[in-house]
């Protein structure tokens, strides 16, 4: 007997247990993207204003660092990154001799007065980095078992907003992947990002977005960072379709896998109804414990394949469980962005930020 399938093609199966079949059917939920899998009632939309306040508070506790220096494209804006060369910026770089053609406004008269030559003051070239974030807000991300402190959807949204708040507070730009709008910085950029996430959630609840993982059609600058936040229970080909174009473009990427502890442990026993939360239907199992071994093998192989894919394309890989604290994962992800090197943070878990 095989384990209930992970999502294959368009299917994503999540587990919900009831002691009797009649109770499971009486709950009446599981098929609507907005149904809470623990209660079978309509789940409320995420409160993005409250989540944003929480995220900004969490972002303030992160170190005061900026994203790592790296090659930039021809177009750049003034920002927080010193490039160790003269250019547009606010920080003093050096004095150099005046050359014919230099504007008179560039002359530093105080420095020039100390010699018989004219000197020009140069500032250090600074650029702002761009971070694109995509967050899975599909119906099955609303799953929350009895051992979890927070649903996967809320955890993913809070993590995404926290990183976005940290990014803009350090002079960088943030954009919601596939939102169709240019990334922006400052308060405007953060509000735009939160609004785009809210739009994505509304579309997900309405069932109009199709496949969960994004397919990257637009070219992104090689200097960009991309963060994908999901439970990644999609079939491995769908994950490859999202990751490979980014890897080939040279984008610096990170995978953040959000999981419920029940998905990893498979604690179910006895007669159990497994319901897909995105219209996949139900599967009635007489002895759920008989599936545990084969489920663990399949689940483990799937997650190993995702981690291997991340390593191959030099993506960072992070895993969050919804039953612990969020801080270690947020910090590891942010430090990896700053170091511009992939960090395999392992199975860190969620909590204090998510209370």
BASELUM-981169 format. One line per 10 residues: their letters; for each residue x, y, z of N, C-alpha, C. Coordinates in pm, whole numbers, plus 50000, padded with zeros to 5 digits. Layout:
BEGIN
A	X/Y/Z/X/Y/Z/X/Y/Z; ...
//
This chain:
BEGIN
XXXXXXXXXX	50086/49880/50000/50000/50000/50000/50089/50124/50000; 50061/50223/49917/50145/50342/49905/50090/50457/49987; 50177/50553/50009/50137/50670/50088/50046/50761/50007; 49962/50840/50075/49884/50938/50003/49977/51027/49922; 49942/51059/49798/50038/51126/49711/50069/51267/49754; 50194/51310/49735/50223/51451/49734/50156/51506/49610; 50158/51639/49595/50086/51692/49480/50156/51646/49352; 50084/51578/49269/50132/51540/49137/50043/51610/49038; 50103/51663/48931/50033/51749/48839/49975/51864/48920; 49841/51874/48926/49779/51986/48997/49737/51949/49138
XXXXXXXXXX	49774/51829/49185/49721/51783/49314/49818/51809/49428; 49763/51851/49540/49839/51864/49664/49753/51808/49776; 49801/51701/49840/49724/51637/49945/49780/51679/50079; 49690/51720/50168/49728/51752/50304/49641/51670/50398; 49695/51646/50518/49632/51549/50605/49539/51616/50708; 49424/51555/50728/49332/51600/50833/49264/51476/50890; 49272/51459/51019/49225/51336/51081/49095/51357/51156; 49004/51258/51145/48883/51254/51226/48864/51110/51273; 48813/51093/51395/48802/50959/51452/48696/50875/51381; 48597/50941/51318/48494/50866/51247/48475/50928/51108
XXXXXXXXXX	48441/50841/51016/48419/50890/50880/48309/50994/50878; 48202/50970/50953/48089/51063/50950/48132/51202/50995; 48222/51208/51094/48269/51339/51139/48349/51408/51030; 48430/51330/50958/48512/51389/50852/48423/51448/50743; 48321/51374/50701/48233/51426/50597/48147/51540/50648; 48109/51533/50776/48025/51638/50833/48096/51772/50836; 48233/51768/50845/48308/51894/50848/48282/51973/50721; 48266/51902/50612/48221/51966/50489/48322/52053/50420; 48447/52055/50467/48544/52146/50407/48648/52071/50328; 48761/52136/50309/48874/52074/50245/48882/52095/50095
XXXXXXXXXX	48772/52137/50031/48777/52151/49887/48786/52296/49843; 48749/52385/49931/48751/52526/49898/48886/52583/49939; 48954/52665/49853/49082/52722/49891/49079/52803/50018; 48960/52852/50059/48953/52932/50179/48908/52858/50302; 48899/52725/50297/48852/52648/50411/48966/52617/50507; 48943/52639/50636/49040/52605/50739/49039/52454/50758; 49154/52386/50739/49154/52240/50744/49132/52183/50882; 49147/52261/50988/49127/52211/51123/48981/52218/51166; 48907/52313/51109/48770/52333/51154/48667/52304/51046; 48711/52305/50921/48617/52285/50811/48532/52406/50783
XXXXXXXXXX	48565/52521/50840/48489/52643/50815/48572/52737/50730; 48505/52838/50678/48571/52932/50589/48681/53008/50663; 48803/53001/50611/48916/53069/50674/48912/53218/50639; 48946/53301/50735/48949/53444/50711/49074/53481/50631; 49066/53587/50548/49185/53633/50477/49291/53680/50577; 49416/53676/50533/49523/53725/50619/49509/53875/50640; 49538/53919/50761/49537/54061/50795/49676/54116/50765; 49695/54168/50645/49829/54210/50604/49876/54334/50678; 49786/54419/50723/49827/54536/50800/49888/54493/50933; 49823/54399/51002/49876/54348/51129/50005/54270/51107
XXXXXXXXXX	50010/54189/51001/50131/54114/50972/50247/54207/50940; 50219/54316/50869/50325/54410/50834/50382/54477/50959; 50296/54515/51052/50344/54574/51178/50434/54475/51251; 50391/54351/51258/50468/54247/51324/50602/54225/51253; 50598/54225/51121/50720/54204/51043/50819/54317/51061; 50771/54440/51064/50863/54553/51081/50930/54549/51218; 50855/54510/51320/50915/54496/51453/51022/54388/51452; 50994/54276/51386/51092/54167/51380/51214/54210/51301; 51195/54286/51193/51308/54327/51109/51403/54419/51184; 51351/54495/51280/51437/54585/51358/51538/54509/51443
XXXXXXXXXX	51512/54382/51471/51602/54304/51555/51715/54239/51476; 51709/54250/51343/51815/54193/51261/51937/54284/51261; 52056/54231/51233/52178/54314/51234/52169/54428/51134; 52240/54536/51163/52243/54652/51073/52349/54628/50967; 52314/54548/50867/52403/54518/50756/52326/54533/50628; 52399/54540/50517/52336/54550/50387/52374/54429/50304; 52309/54415/50191/52335/54299/50106/52476/54306/50051; 52533/54189/50025/52672/54181/49982/52696/54250/49850; 52819/54303/49834/52859/54367/49709/52866/54264/49598; 52825/54303/49481/52829/54213/49366/52820/54295/49240
XXXXXXXXXX	52840/54227/49126/52832/54297/48999/52693/54354/48980; 52684/54471/48919/52555/54535/48897/52537/54564/48750; 52414/54587/48711/52383/54614/48571/52409/54761/48540; 52393/54798/48415/52424/54935/48376/52335/55035/48446; 52209/55001/48463/52119/55091/48534/52135/55073/48683; 52153/55184/48757/52166/55173/48900/52107/55295/48965; 52074/55283/49092/52023/55395/49168/52108/55410/49292; 52105/55529/49348/52182/55552/49469/52123/55471/49582; 52209/55405/49659/52162/55321/49766/52269/55301/49871; 52274/55181/49931/52354/55162/50050/52487/55094/50027
XXXXXXXXXX	52520/55052/49903/52637/54968/49884/52756/55043/49832; 52862/55048/49911/52986/55108/49867/53053/55017/49765; 53097/55075/49652/53157/54997/49544/53307/55017/49535; 53368/55092/49627/53511/55116/49627/53557/55177/49497; 53476/55269/49445/53512/55344/49327/53431/55471/49327; 53480/55572/49251/53409/55699/49249/53279/55685/49173; 53179/55761/49217/53050/55757/49149/52943/55824/49231; 52816/55793/49198/52702/55855/49265/52688/55796/49404; 52678/55885/49504/52664/55839/49641/52681/55954/49738; 52667/55925/49868/52677/56029/49971/52805/56023/50051
XXXXXXXXXX	52877/55912/50045/52995/55893/50129/53120/55944/50058; 53205/56016/50132/53329/56068/50075/53420/55953/50034; 53480/55965/49915/53571/55863/49863/53715/55914/49860; 53740/56026/49788/53877/56078/49778/53875/56216/49714; 53991/56285/49726/54014/56407/49648/54101/56371/49528; 54077/56436/49416/54166/56421/49301/54186/56557/49238; 54292/56566/49157/54322/56692/49090/54211/56731/48994; 54187/56860/48985/54087/56912/48892/54135/56891/48749; 54042/56846/48661/54072/56830/48519/53982/56921/48438; 54032/56962/48324/53952/57045/48235/53822/56972/48200
XXXXXXXXXX	53713/57039/48212/53584/56979/48185/53506/56945/48310; 53575/56936/48427/53504/56911/48552/53418/57032/48586; 53295/57012/48633/53211/57127/48670/53269/57202/48790; 53250/57330/48790/53302/57412/48900/53239/57371/49033; 53115/57321/49029/53048/57282/49153/53115/57162/49219; 53198/57086/49143/53265/56970/49199/53391/57007/49275; 53439/57129/49261/53563/57171/49326/53541/57185/49478; 53631/57128/49555/53629/57145/49699/53722/57261/49733; 53664/57379/49761/53743/57500/49778/53822/57497/49908; 53773/57432/50009/53847/57425/50135/53976/57346/50115
XXXXXXXXXX	53967/57228/50047/54087/57149/50022/54179/57222/49927; 54123/57288/49826/54206/57358/49727/54281/57474/49789; 54222/57536/49893/54285/57652/49956/54413/57615/50029; 54433/57486/50058/54553/57444/50130/54671/57417/50036; 54651/57440/49906/54759/57418/49811/54745/57518/49697; 54828/57502/49598/54823/57591/49481/54748/57525/49365; 54679/57416/49392/54607/57345/49288/54460/57332/49327; 54381/57306/49225/54238/57282/49250/54214/57132/49267; 54125/57099/49364/54092/56959/49390/53941/56938/49381; 53904/56822/49331/53763/56782/49320/53736/56676/49426
XXXXXXXXXX	53625/56691/49492/53582/56593/49592/53499/56485/49524; 53534/56359/49545/53460/56247/49488/53394/56166/49597; 53269/56131/49572/53198/56040/49661/53210/55898/49608; 53187/55800/49697/53198/55661/49657/53070/55618/49587; 53087/55541/49480/52973/55493/49404/52895/55394/49488; 52765/55419/49499/52679/55333/49580/52560/55289/49496; 52517/55166/49516/52402/55114/49441/52307/55044/49536; 52182/55041/49499/52082/54968/49577/52061/54831/49516; 52056/54728/49599/52031/54592/49554/51879/54566/49547; 51841/54468/49467/51701/54434/49449/51675/54292/49493
XXXXXXXXXX	51572/54274/49575/51532/54142/49621/51389/54117/49574; 51369/54009/49503/51235/53965/49461/51193/53850/49553; 51070/53855/49601/51018/53750/49689/50888/53698/49631; 50872/53567/49633/50745/53505/49596/50702/53415/49711; 50574/53425/49749/50522/53353/49864/50399/53272/49822; 50401/53143/49850/50289/53055/49819/50175/53081/49916; 50063/53132/49864/49946/53161/49946/49826/53078/49902; 49853/52964/49841/49746/52877/49792/49667/52817/49908; 49552/52759/49876/49460/52712/49980/49521/52611/50074; 49603/52518/50023/49659/52414/50110/49763/52468/50207
XXXXXXXXXX	49813/52591/50182/49906/52652/50277/49835/52693/50406; 49702/52691/50406/49626/52722/50527/49628/52608/50628; 49686/52494/50592/49686/52378/50681/49762/52407/50810; 49703/52360/50921/49765/52374/51053/49722/52257/51140; 49819/52177/51181/49788/52063/51266/49781/52107/51412; 49744/52016/51500/49730/52048/51642/49863/52086/51705; 49975/52039/51650/50108/52066/51708/50170/52194/51656; 50109/52258/51559/50165/52379/51500/50111/52503/51571; 50196/52604/51582/50154/52731/51642/50091/52825/51541; 50108/52794/51414/50070/52888/51309/50051/52808/51181
XXXXXXXXXX	49964/52855/51093/49946/52787/50965/50066/52814/50874; 50081/52728/50776/50191/52747/50681/50175/52879/50605; 50053/52913/50570/50029/53035/50493/50068/53158/50573; 50026/53163/50699/50061/53278/50783/50211/53284/50807; 50272/53169/50829/50417/53164/50851/50492/53215/50728; 50452/53169/50610/50518/53211/50487/50501/53361/50463; 50380/53412/50489/50355/53555/50468/50436/53639/50566; 50443/53596/50693/50516/53672/50793/50666/53673/50763; 50719/53559/50724/50860/53553/50688/50890/53645/50570; 50806/53640/50467/50827/53722/50348/50823/53870/50382
XXXXXXXXXX	50726/53911/50461/50714/54052/50498/50831/54097/50587; 50878/54008/50674/50991/54043/50760/51116/54068/50678; 51145/53980/50582/51262/54000/50496/51244/54127/50413; 51124/54150/50361/51098/54271/50282/51121/54396/50366; 51073/54396/50490/51092/54512/50577/51239/54534/50608; 51313/54425/50629/51457/54437/50655/51530/54491/50533; 51488/54447/50415/51554/54490/50292/51538/54640/50270; 51416/54691/50278/51394/54833/50249/51450/54923/50359; 51453/54874/50483/51505/54956/50592/51656/54976/50581; 51721/54897/50496/51866/54907/50476/51900/54966/50340
XXXXXXXXXX	51805/55037/50283/51831/55110/50161/51818/55031/50033; 51765/54909/50040/51751/54825/49921/51610/54835/49864; 51589/54765/49753/51458/54763/49688/51400/54623/49696; 51269/54615/49703/51203/54485/49710/51087/54483/49611; 51064/54366/49555/50952/54350/49462/50889/54214/49480; 50758/54208/49457/50689/54079/49463/50697/54015/49326; 50755/53897/49320/50780/53831/49192/50650/53808/49117; 50648/53845/48991/50534/53830/48901/50418/53924/48933; 50445/54029/49008/50339/54127/49036/50323/54225/48921; 50422/54231/48833/50413/54322/48719/50449/54465/48750
XXXXXXXXXX	50510/54488/48867/50548/54625/48903/50698/54629/48934; 50757/54746/48912/50900/54762/48937/50928/54758/49086; 51036/54692/49128/51074/54694/49270/51099/54837/49316; 51075/54862/49443/51093/54996/49497/51148/54986/49639; 51199/55096/49688/51255/55101/49822/51173/55189/49914; 51219/55197/50038/51156/55284/50137/51016/55238/50175; 50942/55329/50238/50807/55297/50282/50717/55264/50163; 50735/55337/50055/50654/55309/49935/50677/55167/49887; 50803/55125/49881/50834/54991/49833/50776/54882/49921; 50782/54904/50054/50729/54804/50147/50577/54795/50137
XXXXXXXXXX	50511/54910/50129/50365/54909/50115/50322/54845/49982; 50397/54875/49877/50367/54815/49747/50381/54664/49755; 50486/54616/49821/50508/54472/49835/50393/54407/49912; 50352/54468/50023/50242/54413/50103/50112/54413/50022; 50087/54518/49945/49967/54523/49863/49968/54414/49755; 50086/54390/49697/50096/54286/49595/50074/54148/49656; 50123/54126/49778/50097/54000/49846/49949/53982/49874; 49884/54089/49918/49740/54083/49946/49663/54051/49818; 49704/54112/49706/49640/54081/49578/49660/53933/49543; 49780/53882/49564/49809/53742/49535/49722/53650/49620
XXXXXXXXXX	49702/53686/49747/49619/53601/49833/49474/53601/49785; 49424/53716/49745/49286/53723/49697/49269/53637/49572; 49367/53643/49482/49360/53562/49361/49370/53413/49394; 49453/53379/49493/49467/53239/49533/49337/53187/49592; 49272/53268/49675/49146/53227/49737/49036/53213/49633; 49044/53293/49528/48945/53285/49422/48973/53171/49325; 49093/53110/49338/49129/52998/49252/49159/53037/49110; 49211/53159/49088/49235/53208/48952/49381/53206/48911; 49470/53155/48996/49613/53164/48968/49669/53040/48899; 49596/52932/48892/49648/52812/48827/49752/52743/48913
XXXXXXXXXX	49867/52710/48854/49972/52640/48927/50025/52725/49041; 50073/52657/49145/50119/52729/49264/50252/52798/49241; 50353/52723/49196/50486/52779/49181/50492/52870/49059; 50568/52981/49069/50572/53075/48956/50658/53023/48843; 50620/53055/48722/50703/53030/48606/50762/53163/48562; 50894/53171/48562/50961/53298/48538/50969/53322/48388; 50889/53418/48341/50888/53452/48199/50970/53578/48170; 50972/53671/48265/51043/53797/48244/51188/53783/48289; 51278/53848/48214/51419/53845/48249/51444/53928/48374; 51520/53872/48467/51558/53943/48588/51706/53977/48579
XXXXXXXXXX	51747/54090/48638/51890/54124/48634/51973/54021/48708; 52092/53983/48656/52174/53882/48722/52215/53921/48863; 52213/54050/48894/52252/54095/49027/52140/54081/49130; 52020/54041/49086/51906/54033/49177/51914/53911/49267; 51847/53920/49381/51824/53807/49470/51678/53766/49457; 51651/53637/49458/51514/53586/49450/51492/53487/49563; 51380/53504/49636/51345/53415/49746/51210/53352/49714; 51205/53220/49713/51081/53146/49690/51039/53081/49820; 50919/53111/49868/50869/53061/49996/50746/52976/49970; 50752/52848/50007/50641/52756/49979/50661/52630/50063
XXXXXXXXXX	50560/52540/50060/50583/52408/50119/50648/52313/50020; 50651/52352/49892/50718/52275/49787/50670/52131/49782; 50541/52110/49805/50483/51978/49788/50440/51953/49644; 50473/52046/49557/50448/52025/49415/50538/51913/49364; 50502/51856/49251/50590/51755/49193/50722/51821/49156; 50829/51743/49154/50963/51798/49140/50981/51871/49007; 50909/51830/48902/50920/51899/48774/50871/52042/48782; 50765/52064/48859/50715/52201/48877/50816/52287/48952; 50883/52227/49050/50987/52300/49123/51102/52334/49029; 51141/52239/48946/51249/52266/48850/51211/52378/48754
XXXXXXXXXX	51085/52379/48711/51041/52483/48618/51054/52623/48679; 51043/52630/48811/51056/52759/48879/51203/52795/48904; 51285/52695/48936/51422/52721/48979/51521/52731/48863; 51510/52642/48766/51611/52634/48660/51626/52764/48580; 51516/52831/48536/51537/52958/48463/51611/53063/48546; 51586/53065/48676/51656/53160/48762/51804/53124/48771; 51831/52994/48788/51970/52951/48797/52046/52980/48669; 51986/52955/48555/52052/52980/48427/52077/53129/48404; 51991/53212/48460/52008/53357/48446/52114/53412/48540; 52167/53327/48629/52268/53373/48723/52214/53446/48843
XXXXXXXXXX	52082/53438/48863/52020/53506/48977/52059/53434/49106; 52082/53507/49210/52111/53449/49341/51980/53415/49410; 51955/53287/49431/51825/53245/49479/51829/53175/49614; 51713/53170/49677/51695/53099/49804/51560/53030/49803; 51559/52907/49849/51436/52831/49868/51408/52824/50018; 51289/52865/50057/51247/52854/50197/51127/52760/50200; 51147/52642/50255/51042/52540/50261/50972/52546/50396; 50843/52577/50394/50763/52586/50516/50684/52456/50530; 50692/52393/50647/50622/52266/50663/50554/52259/50799; 50445/52185/50802/50376/52156/50927/50437/52031/50989
XXXXXXXXXX	50449/52026/51123/50512/51907/51183/50441/51777/51149; 50309/51781/51128/50237/51659/51093/50276/51608/50956; 50314/51698/50866/50357/51656/50733/50487/51578/50739; 50574/51614/50833/50701/51544/50846/50687/51417/50928; 50603/51418/51032/50595/51304/51125/50493/51200/51083; 50389/51241/51011/50277/51153/50975/50226/51078/51099; 50163/51149/51194/50123/51089/51321/49990/51016/51319; 49932/50996/51205/49795/50948/51194/49785/50796/51218; 49675/50758/51283/49650/50618/51316/49503/50586/51291; 49475/50458/51264/49337/50416/51249/49274/50466/51121
XXXXXXXXXX	49140/50459/51117/49069/50503/50998/49080/50655/50984; 49128/50698/50870/49157/50840/50849/49110/50882/50711; 49054/51002/50705/49016/51063/50579/49122/51167/50543; 49189/51150/50431/49282/51250/50380/49211/51332/50274; 49211/51465/50294/49138/51554/50205/49232/51652/50138; 49219/51665/50007/49291/51770/49937/49222/51902/49959; 49298/52006/49988/49239/52136/50020/49223/52225/49898; 49252/52172/49781/49237/52252/49660/49154/52178/49555; 49052/52103/49605/48959/52040/49515/49000/51903/49464; 49099/51838/49530/49146/51709/49480/49060/51591/49523
XXXXXXXXXX	48969/51613/49618/48885/51505/49665/48938/51443/49793; 48894/51319/49822/48927/51253/49948/48984/51115/49923; 49057/51067/50023/49106/50930/50020/49083/50867/50157; 49011/50758/50159/48975/50690/50283/49075/50578/50309; 49144/50583/50425/49246/50485/50460/49202/50412/50586; 49203/50279/50584/49159/50201/50699/49256/50205/50815; 49387/50187/50790/49490/50192/50894/49601/50285/50847; 49591/50410/50890/49686/50511/50843/49829/50477/50882; 49848/50412/50998/49984/50381/51043/50056/50286/50948; 49982/50209/50870/50045/50119/50775/50114/50194/50661
XXXXXXXXXX	50077/50318/50644/50136/50399/50537/50259/50477/50581; 50285/50480/50712/50385/50572/50765/50524/50550/50704; 50568/50425/50697/50703/50398/50646/50718/50440/50501; 50625/50398/50417/50635/50434/50276/50617/50584/50255; 50530/50647/50338/50514/50792/50330/50645/50862/50363; 50711/50822/50472/50837/50885/50511/50941/50869/50401; 50944/50754/50336/51041/50732/50229/51014/50827/50112; 50886/50839/50077/50852/50924/49964/50870/51072/49997; 50828/51108/50115/50842/51247/50159/50990/51285/50167; 51071/51197/50227/51213/51226/50239/51282/51236/50105
XXXXXXXXXX	51245/51146/50011/51305/51151/49878/51268/51280/49805; 51145/51325/49824/51101/51449/49758/51178/51569/49812; 51191/51578/49944/51264/51692/50002/51412/51686/49967; 51468/51565/49961/51608/51552/49921/51629/51599/49778; 51532/51570/49691/51542/51613/49551/51538/51765/49541; 51457/51830/49624/51450/51976/49622/51581/52036/49672; 51637/51980/49779/51763/52031/49831/51876/52010/49730; 51876/51896/49663/51977/51870/49561/51965/51970/49446; 51842/52000/49407/51818/52100/49302/51872/52236/49345; 51847/52273/49471/51896/52401/49522/52048/52405/49520
XXXXXXXXXX	52111/52300/49565/52257/52296/49568/52316/52304/49426; 52252/52235/49332/52304/52233/49196/52310/52374/49138; 52208/52454/49165/52204/52590/49111/52255/52692/49211; 52319/52646/49318/52379/52733/49420/52275/52823/49485; 52157/52768/49507/52053/52837/49580/52069/52807/49729; 52036/52903/49811/52028/52875/49953/51906/52790/49981; 51916/52703/50082/51804/52616/50118/51779/52630/50267; 51654/52661/50303/51614/52681/50442/51482/52610/50465; 51464/52551/50580/51340/52480/50611/51285/52529/50744; 51157/52564/50745/51090/52615/50865/50979/52520/50906
XXXXXXXXXX	50981/52476/51029/50869/52402/51084/50779/52496/51161; 50649/52475/51154/50553/52569/51211/50529/52547/51361; 50619/52477/51428/50600/52450/51571/50712/52506/51656; 50800/52586/51602/50913/52641/51678/50929/52789/51647; 51048/52843/51671/51072/52986/51656/51120/53020/51515; 51081/53139/51471/51117/53185/51337/51254/53252/51331; 51301/53311/51443/51419/53396/51438/51541/53331/51374; 51576/53205/51407/51698/53148/51348/51693/53141/51195; 51577/53109/51141/51566/53099/50995/51570/53237/50930; 51500/53334/50988/51503/53470/50934/51645/53524/50936
XXXXXXXXXX	51715/53504/51046/51852/53553/51058/51944/53483/50959; 51931/53350/50946/52016/53276/50853/51991/53321/50710; 51867/53343/50674/51834/53388/50540/51889/53527/50514; 51870/53616/50609/51917/53753/50590/52069/53760/50584; 52138/53682/50668/52283/53680/50664/52333/53620/50533; 52260/53522/50480/52298/53465/50351/52284/53568/50240; 52180/53650/50245/52165/53757/50148/52281/53855/50157; 52320/53887/50279/52428/53983/50300/52562/53928/50252; 52581/53798/50265/52709/53737/50230/52717/53696/50084; 52606/53706/50012/52591/53669/49872/52641/53527/49844
XXXXXXXXXX	52630/53438/49944/52666/53298/49926/52552/53213/49977; 52521/53100/49913/52410/53017/49959/52438/52957/50095; 52337/52959/50180/52352/52902/50315/52249/52792/50332; 52292/52676/50374/52199/52566/50400/52173/52563/50549; 52063/52631/50588/52036/52651/50729/51979/52528/50795; 51941/52427/50717/51884/52307/50777/51741/52329/50821; 51690/52238/50901/51549/52241/50941/51529/52331/51062; 51546/52462/51041/51513/52556/51147/51362/52562/51159; 51314/52614/51271/51169/52612/51292/51117/52746/51340; 50984/52757/51345/50911/52882/51360/50856/52910/51499
XXXXX	50825/53038/51532/50748/53056/51655/50731/53193/51710; 50828/53252/51779/50803/53370/51861/50746/53483/51779; 50802/53506/51656/50748/53611/51572/50605/53580/51532; 50568/53453/51535/50441/53410/51481/50333/53392/51587; 50361/53435/51707/50261/53416/51813/50143/53509/51788
//
